[in-house]
Amino acid sequence: MKEIAPGLRFTVEAAVGEGDTALALGSGTLRVLATPRMAALMEEAAWRSVAPYLEEGESSVGTALHLKHVSATPVGMKLRVESELTGVDGRRLTFAVKAFDEAGPIGEATHERVVIKEARFMEKAEGKKAVS
């Protein structure tokens, strides 16, 4: 991993489609942005911000997400999700993430990721199959 310092930012933009809704993702019955979809966009903004600083064979994985979803967003509205790297402790990275639709704020989160070696991580994950 190359030197990573707090302050890195990344923005992801999207539009809410039918496949992004609580109804489609099974997290509710309404045709509004699903919390799991907002969470995925928040993680995307975070990992994309640090990806250019990782060495070949490295990646980052999410380990914690403390999320507040404060406003509903209907199908067709545009979203913007902004992440900022706020802390670096060895391989552990902490982010502040905010989500907005065209009418204003819709969510915020604190997100943690850990930088890992892809091959070792996948070997350990696949090794779980032998146990079950």
Secondary structure, 3 states (H helix, E strand, C coil): CCCCCCCCEEEEEEECCHHHEHHHHCCCCCCEECHHHHHHHHHHHHHHHHHHHCCCCEEEEEEEEEEEECCCCECCCEEEEEEEEEEEECCEEEEEEEEEECCEEEEEEEEEEEEEEHHHHHHHHHHHHHHC
